[in-house]
Amino acid sequence: PEPVQPPPPAYVEPPLGDYETMYGAMSDNGFDLPAIPVNKIDHRFLRQIVPDPTGQRPGTIVVDTTNHFLYLVREGGQA
């Protein structure tokens, strides 16, 4: 018998890009969004992958209003 392959994941996490690309000017559905000056963002608020502090299921979005963080929970204990 041939080995059974698991089905592909329903959601594939896109890799994080460089900050200039992530925060650069873009057009979204007809709206022009200006670039965000990365050098003026506190480094702890830049998009990054961190150990998941929420304990929620992968795919869940958690907003921590007290500390001003938004987490997208990922596989493997990351957010």
mmJSON file of the N, C-alpha and C atoms, coordinates in Angstrom:
{"data_MODEL":{"atom_site":{
"group_PDB":["ATOM","ATOM","ATOM","ATOM","ATOM","ATOM","ATOM","ATOM","ATOM","ATOM","ATOM","ATOM","ATOM","ATOM","ATOM","ATOM","ATOM","ATOM","ATOM","ATOM","ATOM","ATOM","ATOM","ATOM","ATOM","ATOM","ATOM","ATOM","ATOM","ATOM","ATOM","ATOM","ATOM","ATOM","ATOM","ATOM","ATOM","ATOM","ATOM","ATOM","ATOM","ATOM","ATOM","ATOM","ATOM","ATOM","ATOM","ATOM","ATOM","ATOM","ATOM","ATOM","ATOM","ATOM","ATOM","ATOM","ATOM","ATOM","ATOM","ATOM","ATOM","ATOM","ATOM","ATOM","ATOM","ATOM","ATOM","ATOM","ATOM","ATOM","ATOM","ATOM","ATOM","ATOM","ATOM","ATOM","ATOM","ATOM","ATOM","ATOM","ATOM","ATOM","ATOM","ATOM","ATOM","ATOM","ATOM","ATOM","ATOM","ATOM","ATOM","ATOM","ATOM","ATOM","ATOM","ATOM","ATOM","ATOM","ATOM","ATOM","ATOM","ATOM","ATOM","ATOM","ATOM","ATOM","ATOM","ATOM","ATOM","ATOM","ATOM","ATOM","ATOM","ATOM","ATOM","ATOM","ATOM","ATOM","ATOM","ATOM","ATOM","ATOM","ATOM","ATOM","ATOM","ATOM","ATOM","ATOM","ATOM","ATOM","ATOM","ATOM","ATOM","ATOM","ATOM","ATOM","ATOM","ATOM","ATOM","ATOM","ATOM","ATOM","ATOM","ATOM","ATOM","ATOM","ATOM","ATOM","ATOM","ATOM","ATOM","ATOM","ATOM","ATOM","ATOM","ATOM","ATOM","ATOM","ATOM","ATOM","ATOM","ATOM","ATOM","ATOM","ATOM","ATOM","ATOM","ATOM","ATOM","ATOM","ATOM","ATOM","ATOM","ATOM","ATOM","ATOM","ATOM","ATOM","ATOM","ATOM","ATOM","ATOM","ATOM","ATOM","ATOM","ATOM","ATOM","ATOM","ATOM","ATOM","ATOM","ATOM","ATOM","ATOM","ATOM","ATOM","ATOM","ATOM","ATOM","ATOM","ATOM","ATOM","ATOM","ATOM","ATOM","ATOM","ATOM","ATOM","ATOM","ATOM","ATOM","ATOM","ATOM","ATOM","ATOM","ATOM","ATOM","ATOM","ATOM","ATOM","ATOM","ATOM","ATOM","ATOM","ATOM","ATOM","ATOM","ATOM","ATOM","ATOM","ATOM","ATOM","ATOM","ATOM","ATOM","ATOM","ATOM"],
"id":[1,2,3,4,5,6,7,8,9,10,11,12,13,14,15,16,17,18,19,20,21,22,23,24,25,26,27,28,29,30,31,32,33,34,35,36,37,38,39,40,41,42,43,44,45,46,47,48,49,50,51,52,53,54,55,56,57,58,59,60,61,62,63,64,65,66,67,68,69,70,71,72,73,74,75,76,77,78,79,80,81,82,83,84,85,86,87,88,89,90,91,92,93,94,95,96,97,98,99,100,101,102,103,104,105,106,107,108,109,110,111,112,113,114,115,116,117,118,119,120,121,122,123,124,125,126,127,128,129,130,131,132,133,134,135,136,137,138,139,140,141,142,143,144,145,146,147,148,149,150,151,152,153,154,155,156,157,158,159,160,161,162,163,164,165,166,167,168,169,170,171,172,173,174,175,176,177,178,179,180,181,182,183,184,185,186,187,188,189,190,191,192,193,194,195,196,197,198,199,200,201,202,203,204,205,206,207,208,209,210,211,212,213,214,215,216,217,218,219,220,221,222,223,224,225,226,227,228,229,230,231,232,233,234,235,236,237],
"type_symbol":["N","C","C","N","C","C","N","C","C","N","C","C","N","C","C","N","C","C","N","C","C","N","C","C","N","C","C","N","C","C","N","C","C","N","C","C","N","C","C","N","C","C","N","C","C","N","C","C","N","C","C","N","C","C","N","C","C","N","C","C","N","C","C","N","C","C","N","C","C","N","C","C","N","C","C","N","C","C","N","C","C","N","C","C","N","C","C","N","C","C","N","C","C","N","C","C","N","C","C","N","C","C","N","C","C","N","C","C","N","C","C","N","C","C","N","C","C","N","C","C","N","C","C","N","C","C","N","C","C","N","C","C","N","C","C","N","C","C","N","C","C","N","C","C","N","C","C","N","C","C","N","C","C","N","C","C","N","C","C","N","C","C","N","C","C","N","C","C","N","C","C","N","C","C","N","C","C","N","C","C","N","C","C","N","C","C","N","C","C","N","C","C","N","C","C","N","C","C","N","C","C","N","C","C","N","C","C","N","C","C","N","C","C","N","C","C","N","C","C","N","C","C","N","C","C","N","C","C","N","C","C","N","C","C","N","C","C"],
"label_atom_id":["N","CA","C","N","CA","C","N","CA","C","N","CA","C","N","CA","C","N","CA","C","N","CA","C","N","CA","C","N","CA","C","N","CA","C","N","CA","C","N","CA","C","N","CA","C","N","CA","C","N","CA","C","N","CA","C","N","CA","C","N","CA","C","N","CA","C","N","CA","C","N","CA","C","N","CA","C","N","CA","C","N","CA","C","N","CA","C","N","CA","C","N","CA","C","N","CA","C","N","CA","C","N","CA","C","N","CA","C","N","CA","C","N","CA","C","N","CA","C","N","CA","C","N","CA","C","N","CA","C","N","CA","C","N","CA","C","N","CA","C","N","CA","C","N","CA","C","N","CA","C","N","CA","C","N","CA","C","N","CA","C","N","CA","C","N","CA","C","N","CA","C","N","CA","C","N","CA","C","N","CA","C","N","CA","C","N","CA","C","N","CA","C","N","CA","C","N","CA","C","N","CA","C","N","CA","C","N","CA","C","N","CA","C","N","CA","C","N","CA","C","N","CA","C","N","CA","C","N","CA","C","N","CA","C","N","CA","C","N","CA","C","N","CA","C","N","CA","C","N","CA","C","N","CA","C","N","CA","C","N","CA","C","N","CA","C","N","CA","C","N","CA","C","N","CA","C"],
"label_alt_id":[null,null,null,null,null,null,null,null,null,null,null,null,null,null,null,null,null,null,null,null,null,null,null,null,null,null,null,null,null,null,null,null,null,null,null,null,null,null,null,null,null,null,null,null,null,null,null,null,null,null,null,null,null,null,null,null,null,null,null,null,null,null,null,null,null,null,null,null,null,null,null,null,null,null,null,null,null,null,null,null,null,null,null,null,null,null,null,null,null,null,null,null,null,null,null,null,null,null,null,null,null,null,null,null,null,null,null,null,null,null,null,null,null,null,null,null,null,null,null,null,null,null,null,null,null,null,null,null,null,null,null,null,null,null,null,null,null,null,null,null,null,null,null,null,null,null,null,null,null,null,null,null,null,null,null,null,null,null,null,null,null,null,null,null,null,null,null,null,null,null,null,null,null,null,null,null,null,null,null,null,null,null,null,null,null,null,null,null,null,null,null,null,null,null,null,null,null,null,null,null,null,null,null,null,null,null,null,null,null,null,null,null,null,null,null,null,null,null,null,null,null,null,null,null,null,null,null,null,null,null,null,null,null,null,null,null,null],
"label_comp_id":["PRO","PRO","PRO","GLU","GLU","GLU","PRO","PRO","PRO","VAL","VAL","VAL","GLN","GLN","GLN","PRO","PRO","PRO","PRO","PRO","PRO","PRO","PRO","PRO","PRO","PRO","PRO","ALA","ALA","ALA","TYR","TYR","TYR","VAL","VAL","VAL","GLU","GLU","GLU","PRO","PRO","PRO","PRO","PRO","PRO","LEU","LEU","LEU","GLY","GLY","GLY","ASP","ASP","ASP","TYR","TYR","TYR","GLU","GLU","GLU","THR","THR","THR","MET","MET","MET","TYR","TYR","TYR","GLY","GLY","GLY","ALA","ALA","ALA","MET","MET","MET","SER","SER","SER","ASP","ASP","ASP","ASN","ASN","ASN","GLY","GLY","GLY","PHE","PHE","PHE","ASP","ASP","ASP","LEU","LEU","LEU","PRO","PRO","PRO","ALA","ALA","ALA","ILE","ILE","ILE","PRO","PRO","PRO","VAL","VAL","VAL","ASN","ASN","ASN","LYS","LYS","LYS","ILE","ILE","ILE","ASP","ASP","ASP","HIS","HIS","HIS","ARG","ARG","ARG","PHE","PHE","PHE","LEU","LEU","LEU","ARG","ARG","ARG","GLN","GLN","GLN","ILE","ILE","ILE","VAL","VAL","VAL","PRO","PRO","PRO","ASP","ASP","ASP","PRO","PRO","PRO","THR","THR","THR","GLY","GLY","GLY","GLN","GLN","GLN","ARG","ARG","ARG","PRO","PRO","PRO","GLY","GLY","GLY","THR","THR","THR","ILE","ILE","ILE","VAL","VAL","VAL","VAL","VAL","VAL","ASP","ASP","ASP","THR","THR","THR","THR","THR","THR","ASN","ASN","ASN","HIS","HIS","HIS","PHE","PHE","PHE","LEU","LEU","LEU","TYR","TYR","TYR","LEU","LEU","LEU","VAL","VAL","VAL","ARG","ARG","ARG","GLU","GLU","GLU","GLY","GLY","GLY","GLY","GLY","GLY","GLN","GLN","GLN","ALA","ALA","ALA"],
"label_asym_id":["A","A","A","A","A","A","A","A","A","A","A","A","A","A","A","A","A","A","A","A","A","A","A","A","A","A","A","A","A","A","A","A","A","A","A","A","A","A","A","A","A","A","A","A","A","A","A","A","A","A","A","A","A","A","A","A","A","A","A","A","A","A","A","A","A","A","A","A","A","A","A","A","A","A","A","A","A","A","A","A","A","A","A","A","A","A","A","A","A","A","A","A","A","A","A","A","A","A","A","A","A","A","A","A","A","A","A","A","A","A","A","A","A","A","A","A","A","A","A","A","A","A","A","A","A","A","A","A","A","A","A","A","A","A","A","A","A","A","A","A","A","A","A","A","A","A","A","A","A","A","A","A","A","A","A","A","A","A","A","A","A","A","A","A","A","A","A","A","A","A","A","A","A","A","A","A","A","A","A","A","A","A","A","A","A","A","A","A","A","A","A","A","A","A","A","A","A","A","A","A","A","A","A","A","A","A","A","A","A","A","A","A","A","A","A","A","A","A","A","A","A","A","A","A","A","A","A","A","A","A","A","A","A","A","A","A","A"],
"label_entity_id":["1","1","1","1","1","1","1","1","1","1","1","1","1","1","1","1","1","1","1","1","1","1","1","1","1","1","1","1","1","1","1","1","1","1","1","1","1","1","1","1","1","1","1","1","1","1","1","1","1","1","1","1","1","1","1","1","1","1","1","1","1","1","1","1","1","1","1","1","1","1","1","1","1","1","1","1","1","1","1","1","1","1","1","1","1","1","1","1","1","1","1","1","1","1","1","1","1","1","1","1","1","1","1","1","1","1","1","1","1","1","1","1","1","1","1","1","1","1","1","1","1","1","1","1","1","1","1","1","1","1","1","1","1","1","1","1","1","1","1","1","1","1","1","1","1","1","1","1","1","1","1","1","1","1","1","1","1","1","1","1","1","1","1","1","1","1","1","1","1","1","1","1","1","1","1","1","1","1","1","1","1","1","1","1","1","1","1","1","1","1","1","1","1","1","1","1","1","1","1","1","1","1","1","1","1","1","1","1","1","1","1","1","1","1","1","1","1","1","1","1","1","1","1","1","1","1","1","1","1","1","1","1","1","1","1","1","1"],
"label_seq_id":[1,1,1,2,2,2,3,3,3,4,4,4,5,5,5,6,6,6,7,7,7,8,8,8,9,9,9,10,10,10,11,11,11,12,12,12,13,13,13,14,14,14,15,15,15,16,16,16,17,17,17,18,18,18,19,19,19,20,20,20,21,21,21,22,22,22,23,23,23,24,24,24,25,25,25,26,26,26,27,27,27,28,28,28,29,29,29,30,30,30,31,31,31,32,32,32,33,33,33,34,34,34,35,35,35,36,36,36,37,37,37,38,38,38,39,39,39,40,40,40,41,41,41,42,42,42,43,43,43,44,44,44,45,45,45,46,46,46,47,47,47,48,48,48,49,49,49,50,50,50,51,51,51,52,52,52,53,53,53,54,54,54,55,55,55,56,56,56,57,57,57,58,58,58,59,59,59,60,60,60,61,61,61,62,62,62,63,63,63,64,64,64,65,65,65,66,66,66,67,67,67,68,68,68,69,69,69,70,70,70,71,71,71,72,72,72,73,73,73,74,74,74,75,75,75,76,76,76,77,77,77,78,78,78,79,79,79],
"pdbx_PDB_ins_code":[null,null,null,null,null,null,null,null,null,null,null,null,null,null,null,null,null,null,null,null,null,null,null,null,null,null,null,null,null,null,null,null,null,null,null,null,null,null,null,null,null,null,null,null,null,null,null,null,null,null,null,null,null,null,null,null,null,null,null,null,null,null,null,null,null,null,null,null,null,null,null,null,null,null,null,null,null,null,null,null,null,null,null,null,null,null,null,null,null,null,null,null,null,null,null,null,null,null,null,null,null,null,null,null,null,null,null,null,null,null,null,null,null,null,null,null,null,null,null,null,null,null,null,null,null,null,null,null,null,null,null,null,null,null,null,null,null,null,null,null,null,null,null,null,null,null,null,null,null,null,null,null,null,null,null,null,null,null,null,null,null,null,null,null,null,null,null,null,null,null,null,null,null,null,null,null,null,null,null,null,null,null,null,null,null,null,null,null,null,null,null,null,null,null,null,null,null,null,null,null,null,null,null,null,null,null,null,null,null,null,null,null,null,null,null,null,null,null,null,null,null,null,null,null,null,null,null,null,null,null,null,null,null,null,null,null,null],
"Cartn_x":[0.833,0.0,0.879,0.362,1.099,0.847,1.856,1.649,0.566,-0.173,-1.247,-0.677,-0.88,-0.406,-1.512,-1.157,-2.187,-2.647,-3.877,-4.35,-3.568,-3.452,-2.743,-3.5,-2.793,-3.489,-4.475,-5.58,-6.602,-6.106,-5.208,-4.69,-3.18,-2.526,-1.07,-0.639,0.134,0.587,1.588,1.322,2.304,3.52,4.695,5.883,5.867,6.49,6.626,7.659,7.401,8.355,9.217,9.981,10.769,9.844,10.245,9.391,9.087,10.03,9.782,8.646,8.578,7.503,6.188,6.225,5.004,4.351,5.159,4.627,4.705,5.034,5.14,3.779,3.776,2.539,1.96,0.628,-0.028,-1.424,-1.993,-3.371,-4.163,-5.313,-6.137,-7.579,-8.039,-9.421,-9.811,-8.893,-9.164,-8.798,-8.346,-7.935,-6.416,-5.855,-4.409,-4.034,-3.187,-2.739,-1.308,-1.026,0.336,1.273,2.55,3.56,3.541,3.893,4.023,5.511,5.968,7.402,7.849,8.486,8.884,9.782,10.63,11.558,10.844,9.56,8.808,7.938,7.97,7.187,8.053,7.516,8.209,8.453,9.671,10.047,9.188,8.664,7.845,6.5,6.108,4.838,4.98,6.188,6.38,5.86,5.398,4.916,6.059,5.786,6.809,6.135,6.871,6.378,6.912,5.985,6.338,5.753,6.254,5.598,4.15,3.227,1.8,1.47,1.079,0.727,-0.751,-1.54,-2.991,-3.557,-2.929,-3.467,-4.671,-4.961,-6.105,-5.725,-6.733,-6.504,-5.878,-5.037,-4.475,-5.575,-5.312,-6.279,-7.087,-7.023,-7.756,-7.023,-7.765,-7.196,-7.55,-6.541,-6.729,-6.251,-7.087,-6.716,-6.496,-5.275,-4.911,-4.975,-6.135,-6.329,-5.517,-5.222,-4.437,-3.017,-2.396,-0.997,-0.83,-1.946,-1.931,-1.282,-1.604,-1.096,-2.256,-2.02,-2.956,-2.178,-2.742,-2.08,-2.906,-2.256,-2.848,-2.189,-2.951,-2.399,-2.042,-0.827,-0.292,-0.065,0.24,0.605,1.916,2.165,3.454,3.688,2.623,2.786,3.284,3.016,3.461,2.26,2.526,1.49,2.168],
"Cartn_y":[-1.193,0.0,1.258,2.291,3.555,4.359,5.132,5.939,6.995,7.266,8.257,9.612,10.588,11.944,12.715,13.482,14.301,15.395,15.853,16.922,18.207,19.072,20.329,21.182,22.031,22.865,23.794,24.08,24.951,26.392,26.748,28.117,28.049,28.717,28.754,30.133,30.167,31.428,32.106,33.35,34.039,34.428,34.398,34.799,36.306,36.704,38.138,38.691,39.845,40.494,41.474,42.265,43.282,44.443,45.232,46.297,47.365,47.677,48.702,48.264,46.974,46.465,46.403,45.891,45.75,47.087,48.12,49.42,50.449,50.016,50.919,51.32,52.334,52.787,51.661,51.59,50.566,51.021,50.334,50.57,49.338,49.546,48.442,48.689,47.915,47.992,49.419,50.085,51.431,52.546,52.205,53.208,53.259,54.451,54.624,54.857,53.984,54.08,54.587,55.635,56.175,55.253,55.419,54.667,55.122,54.214,54.527,54.626,55.729,55.867,54.863,53.79,52.697,53.191,54.157,54.64,55.377,55.669,56.35,55.394,54.106,53.104,52.507,52.459,51.797,50.344,49.857,48.524,47.404,47.554,46.469,46.344,47.38,47.339,46.959,46.708,46.255,44.824,44.476,43.112,42.133,41.108,40.112,38.827,37.736,36.454,36.281,35.977,35.849,34.548,34.073,32.937,33.322,32.424,32.714,32.887,34.096,34.308,34.049,33.647,33.604,32.228,31.172,29.83,29.524,30.377,30.172,29.262,28.806,27.926,28.699,28.03,28.682,29.256,30.449,31.149,32.183,32.134,33.085,34.419,35.51,36.847,37.321,37.747,38.214,39.653,40.535,41.932,42.152,42.509,42.82,44.34,44.854,46.303,46.957,46.227,46.794,47.112,46.186,46.354,46.815,47.015,47.521,46.543,45.245,44.239,43.53,43.099,42.243,40.985,39.824,38.553,37.751,37.178,36.154,34.856,33.996,32.759,31.822,31.279,30.406,29.008,28.08,26.72,26.771,25.76,25.618,26.576,27.075,27.938,29.332,29.801,31.138,32.032,33.316,34.303,35.442],
"Cartn_z":[0.0,0.0,0.0,-0.633,-0.69,0.582,0.996,2.204,1.968,2.999,2.922,3.317,2.454,2.739,3.452,4.481,5.13,4.169,4.316,3.432,3.702,2.695,2.92,3.935,4.671,5.656,4.961,5.644,5.071,5.003,5.894,5.931,5.992,5.072,5.064,5.528,6.585,7.172,6.245,5.833,4.998,5.825,5.226,5.984,6.224,7.305,7.553,6.589,6.047,5.156,5.936,5.21,5.894,6.266,7.251,7.768,6.729,5.863,4.844,3.913,3.616,2.77,3.542,4.772,5.568,5.873,6.096,6.486,5.363,4.149,3.007,2.458,1.604,0.962,0.114,0.064,-0.745,-1.117,-2.076,-2.473,-2.071,-1.424,-0.96,-1.384,-2.353,-2.816,-3.224,-3.924,-4.409,-3.451,-2.253,-1.274,-1.22,-1.359,-1.263,0.19,0.713,2.101,2.117,2.89,2.922,3.695,3.455,4.209,5.666,6.537,7.962,8.254,8.858,9.138,10.212,9.768,10.661,11.791,11.508,12.537,13.668,13.521,14.577,15.388,15.04,15.766,16.866,18.078,19.186,18.766,18.903,18.404,18.973,20.172,20.728,20.025,19.248,18.532,17.058,16.582,15.202,15.06,13.876,13.644,13.851,14.628,14.929,15.39,15.321,15.815,17.227,18.16,19.572,20.116,21.273,21.918,22.248,21.98,22.176,23.654,24.077,25.476,25.766,24.738,24.902,25.208,24.695,24.88,24.0,23.024,22.135,20.965,20.222,19.074,17.922,17.098,15.915,15.021,14.491,13.66,14.418,15.758,16.581,16.623,16.556,16.719,18.119,18.865,20.237,20.327,20.876,21.074,22.564,22.923,24.306,24.446,24.861,24.921,26.031,27.082,28.18,27.739,27.0,26.594,25.148,24.438,23.057,22.071,22.197,21.275,20.591,19.357,18.636,18.269,18.571,18.288,17.291,16.296,15.441,15.882,16.537,17.084,15.937,15.995,14.951,15.512,14.622,15.038,15.817,16.622,17.287,18.442,19.055,20.219,19.905,18.692,18.303,18.018,18.068,17.719,16.988],
"occupancy":[1.0,1.0,1.0,1.0,1.0,1.0,1.0,1.0,1.0,1.0,1.0,1.0,1.0,1.0,1.0,1.0,1.0,1.0,1.0,1.0,1.0,1.0,1.0,1.0,1.0,1.0,1.0,1.0,1.0,1.0,1.0,1.0,1.0,1.0,1.0,1.0,1.0,1.0,1.0,1.0,1.0,1.0,1.0,1.0,1.0,1.0,1.0,1.0,1.0,1.0,1.0,1.0,1.0,1.0,1.0,1.0,1.0,1.0,1.0,1.0,1.0,1.0,1.0,1.0,1.0,1.0,1.0,1.0,1.0,1.0,1.0,1.0,1.0,1.0,1.0,1.0,1.0,1.0,1.0,1.0,1.0,1.0,1.0,1.0,1.0,1.0,1.0,1.0,1.0,1.0,1.0,1.0,1.0,1.0,1.0,1.0,1.0,1.0,1.0,1.0,1.0,1.0,1.0,1.0,1.0,1.0,1.0,1.0,1.0,1.0,1.0,1.0,1.0,1.0,1.0,1.0,1.0,1.0,1.0,1.0,1.0,1.0,1.0,1.0,1.0,1.0,1.0,1.0,1.0,1.0,1.0,1.0,1.0,1.0,1.0,1.0,1.0,1.0,1.0,1.0,1.0,1.0,1.0,1.0,1.0,1.0,1.0,1.0,1.0,1.0,1.0,1.0,1.0,1.0,1.0,1.0,1.0,1.0,1.0,1.0,1.0,1.0,1.0,1.0,1.0,1.0,1.0,1.0,1.0,1.0,1.0,1.0,1.0,1.0,1.0,1.0,1.0,1.0,1.0,1.0,1.0,1.0,1.0,1.0,1.0,1.0,1.0,1.0,1.0,1.0,1.0,1.0,1.0,1.0,1.0,1.0,1.0,1.0,1.0,1.0,1.0,1.0,1.0,1.0,1.0,1.0,1.0,1.0,1.0,1.0,1.0,1.0,1.0,1.0,1.0,1.0,1.0,1.0,1.0,1.0,1.0,1.0,1.0,1.0,1.0,1.0,1.0,1.0,1.0,1.0,1.0,1.0,1.0,1.0,1.0,1.0,1.0],
"B_iso_or_equiv":[0.0,0.0,0.0,0.0,0.0,0.0,0.0,0.0,0.0,0.0,0.0,0.0,0.0,0.0,0.0,0.0,0.0,0.0,0.0,0.0,0.0,0.0,0.0,0.0,0.0,0.0,0.0,0.0,0.0,0.0,0.0,0.0,0.0,0.0,0.0,0.0,0.0,0.0,0.0,0.0,0.0,0.0,0.0,0.0,0.0,0.0,0.0,0.0,0.0,0.0,0.0,0.0,0.0,0.0,0.0,0.0,0.0,0.0,0.0,0.0,0.0,0.0,0.0,0.0,0.0,0.0,0.0,0.0,0.0,0.0,0.0,0.0,0.0,0.0,0.0,0.0,0.0,0.0,0.0,0.0,0.0,0.0,0.0,0.0,0.0,0.0,0.0,0.0,0.0,0.0,0.0,0.0,0.0,0.0,0.0,0.0,0.0,0.0,0.0,0.0,0.0,0.0,0.0,0.0,0.0,0.0,0.0,0.0,0.0,0.0,0.0,0.0,0.0,0.0,0.0,0.0,0.0,0.0,0.0,0.0,0.0,0.0,0.0,0.0,0.0,0.0,0.0,0.0,0.0,0.0,0.0,0.0,0.0,0.0,0.0,0.0,0.0,0.0,0.0,0.0,0.0,0.0,0.0,0.0,0.0,0.0,0.0,0.0,0.0,0.0,0.0,0.0,0.0,0.0,0.0,0.0,0.0,0.0,0.0,0.0,0.0,0.0,0.0,0.0,0.0,0.0,0.0,0.0,0.0,0.0,0.0,0.0,0.0,0.0,0.0,0.0,0.0,0.0,0.0,0.0,0.0,0.0,0.0,0.0,0.0,0.0,0.0,0.0,0.0,0.0,0.0,0.0,0.0,0.0,0.0,0.0,0.0,0.0,0.0,0.0,0.0,0.0,0.0,0.0,0.0,0.0,0.0,0.0,0.0,0.0,0.0,0.0,0.0,0.0,0.0,0.0,0.0,0.0,0.0,0.0,0.0,0.0,0.0,0.0,0.0,0.0,0.0,0.0,0.0,0.0,0.0,0.0,0.0,0.0,0.0,0.0,0.0],
"pdbx_formal_charge":[null,null,null,null,null,null,null,null,null,null,null,null,null,null,null,null,null,null,null,null,null,null,null,null,null,null,null,null,null,null,null,null,null,null,null,null,null,null,null,null,null,null,null,null,null,null,null,null,null,null,null,null,null,null,null,null,null,null,null,null,null,null,null,null,null,null,null,null,null,null,null,null,null,null,null,null,null,null,null,null,null,null,null,null,null,null,null,null,null,null,null,null,null,null,null,null,null,null,null,null,null,null,null,null,null,null,null,null,null,null,null,null,null,null,null,null,null,null,null,null,null,null,null,null,null,null,null,null,null,null,null,null,null,null,null,null,null,null,null,null,null,null,null,null,null,null,null,null,null,null,null,null,null,null,null,null,null,null,null,null,null,null,null,null,null,null,null,null,null,null,null,null,null,null,null,null,null,null,null,null,null,null,null,null,null,null,null,null,null,null,null,null,null,null,null,null,null,null,null,null,null,null,null,null,null,null,null,null,null,null,null,null,null,null,null,null,null,null,null,null,null,null,null,null,null,null,null,null,null,null,null,null,null,null,null,null,null],
"auth_seq_id":[1,1,1,2,2,2,3,3,3,4,4,4,5,5,5,6,6,6,7,7,7,8,8,8,9,9,9,10,10,10,11,11,11,12,12,12,13,13,13,14,14,14,15,15,15,16,16,16,17,17,17,18,18,18,19,19,19,20,20,20,21,21,21,22,22,22,23,23,23,24,24,24,25,25,25,26,26,26,27,27,27,28,28,28,29,29,29,30,30,30,31,31,31,32,32,32,33,33,33,34,34,34,35,35,35,36,36,36,37,37,37,38,38,38,39,39,39,40,40,40,41,41,41,42,42,42,43,43,43,44,44,44,45,45,45,46,46,46,47,47,47,48,48,48,49,49,49,50,50,50,51,51,51,52,52,52,53,53,53,54,54,54,55,55,55,56,56,56,57,57,57,58,58,58,59,59,59,60,60,60,61,61,61,62,62,62,63,63,63,64,64,64,65,65,65,66,66,66,67,67,67,68,68,68,69,69,69,70,70,70,71,71,71,72,72,72,73,73,73,74,74,74,75,75,75,76,76,76,77,77,77,78,78,78,79,79,79],
"auth_comp_id":["PRO","PRO","PRO","GLU","GLU","GLU","PRO","PRO","PRO","VAL","VAL","VAL","GLN","GLN","GLN","PRO","PRO","PRO","PRO","PRO","PRO","PRO","PRO","PRO","PRO","PRO","PRO","ALA","ALA","ALA","TYR","TYR","TYR","VAL","VAL","VAL","GLU","GLU","GLU","PRO","PRO","PRO","PRO","PRO","PRO","LEU","LEU","LEU","GLY","GLY","GLY","ASP","ASP","ASP","TYR","TYR","TYR","GLU","GLU","GLU","THR","THR","THR","MET","MET","MET","TYR","TYR","TYR","GLY","GLY","GLY","ALA","ALA","ALA","MET","MET","MET","SER","SER","SER","ASP","ASP","ASP","ASN","ASN","ASN","GLY","GLY","GLY","PHE","PHE","PHE","ASP","ASP","ASP","LEU","LEU","LEU","PRO","PRO","PRO","ALA","ALA","ALA","ILE","ILE","ILE","PRO","PRO","PRO","VAL","VAL","VAL","ASN","ASN","ASN","LYS","LYS","LYS","ILE","ILE","ILE","ASP","ASP","ASP","HIS","HIS","HIS","ARG","ARG","ARG","PHE","PHE","PHE","LEU","LEU","LEU","ARG","ARG","ARG","GLN","GLN","GLN","ILE","ILE","ILE","VAL","VAL","VAL","PRO","PRO","PRO","ASP","ASP","ASP","PRO","PRO","PRO","THR","THR","THR","GLY","GLY","GLY","GLN","GLN","GLN","ARG","ARG","ARG","PRO","PRO","PRO","GLY","GLY","GLY","THR","THR","THR","ILE","ILE","ILE","VAL","VAL","VAL","VAL","VAL","VAL","ASP","ASP","ASP","THR","THR","THR","THR","THR","THR","ASN","ASN","ASN","HIS","HIS","HIS","PHE","PHE","PHE","LEU","LEU","LEU","TYR","TYR","TYR","LEU","LEU","LEU","VAL","VAL","VAL","ARG","ARG","ARG","GLU","GLU","GLU","GLY","GLY","GLY","GLY","GLY","GLY","GLN","GLN","GLN","ALA","ALA","ALA"],
"auth_asym_id":["A","A","A","A","A","A","A","A","A","A","A","A","A","A","A","A","A","A","A","A","A","A","A","A","A","A","A","A","A","A","A","A","A","A","A","A","A","A","A","A","A","A","A","A","A","A","A","A","A","A","A","A","A","A","A","A","A","A","A","A","A","A","A","A","A","A","A","A","A","A","A","A","A","A","A","A","A","A","A","A","A","A","A","A","A","A","A","A","A","A","A","A","A","A","A","A","A","A","A","A","A","A","A","A","A","A","A","A","A","A","A","A","A","A","A","A","A","A","A","A","A","A","A","A","A","A","A","A","A","A","A","A","A","A","A","A","A","A","A","A","A","A","A","A","A","A","A","A","A","A","A","A","A","A","A","A","A","A","A","A","A","A","A","A","A","A","A","A","A","A","A","A","A","A","A","A","A","A","A","A","A","A","A","A","A","A","A","A","A","A","A","A","A","A","A","A","A","A","A","A","A","A","A","A","A","A","A","A","A","A","A","A","A","A","A","A","A","A","A","A","A","A","A","A","A","A","A","A","A","A","A","A","A","A","A","A","A"],
"auth_atom_id":["N","CA","C","N","CA","C","N","CA","C","N","CA","C","N","CA","C","N","CA","C","N","CA","C","N","CA","C","N","CA","C","N","CA","C","N","CA","C","N","CA","C","N","CA","C","N","CA","C","N","CA","C","N","CA","C","N","CA","C","N","CA","C","N","CA","C","N","CA","C","N","CA","C","N","CA","C","N","CA","C","N","CA","C","N","CA","C","N","CA","C","N","CA","C","N","CA","C","N","CA","C","N","CA","C","N","CA","C","N","CA","C","N","CA","C","N","CA","C","N","CA","C","N","CA","C","N","CA","C","N","CA","C","N","CA","C","N","CA","C","N","CA","C","N","CA","C","N","CA","C","N","CA","C","N","CA","C","N","CA","C","N","CA","C","N","CA","C","N","CA","C","N","CA","C","N","CA","C","N","CA","C","N","CA","C","N","CA","C","N","CA","C","N","CA","C","N","CA","C","N","CA","C","N","CA","C","N","CA","C","N","CA","C","N","CA","C","N","CA","C","N","CA","C","N","CA","C","N","CA","C","N","CA","C","N","CA","C","N","CA","C","N","CA","C","N","CA","C","N","CA","C","N","CA","C","N","CA","C","N","CA","C","N","CA","C","N","CA","C","N","CA","C","N","CA","C"],
"pdbx_PDB_model_num":[1,1,1,1,1,1,1,1,1,1,1,1,1,1,1,1,1,1,1,1,1,1,1,1,1,1,1,1,1,1,1,1,1,1,1,1,1,1,1,1,1,1,1,1,1,1,1,1,1,1,1,1,1,1,1,1,1,1,1,1,1,1,1,1,1,1,1,1,1,1,1,1,1,1,1,1,1,1,1,1,1,1,1,1,1,1,1,1,1,1,1,1,1,1,1,1,1,1,1,1,1,1,1,1,1,1,1,1,1,1,1,1,1,1,1,1,1,1,1,1,1,1,1,1,1,1,1,1,1,1,1,1,1,1,1,1,1,1,1,1,1,1,1,1,1,1,1,1,1,1,1,1,1,1,1,1,1,1,1,1,1,1,1,1,1,1,1,1,1,1,1,1,1,1,1,1,1,1,1,1,1,1,1,1,1,1,1,1,1,1,1,1,1,1,1,1,1,1,1,1,1,1,1,1,1,1,1,1,1,1,1,1,1,1,1,1,1,1,1,1,1,1,1,1,1,1,1,1,1,1,1,1,1,1,1,1,1]
}}}
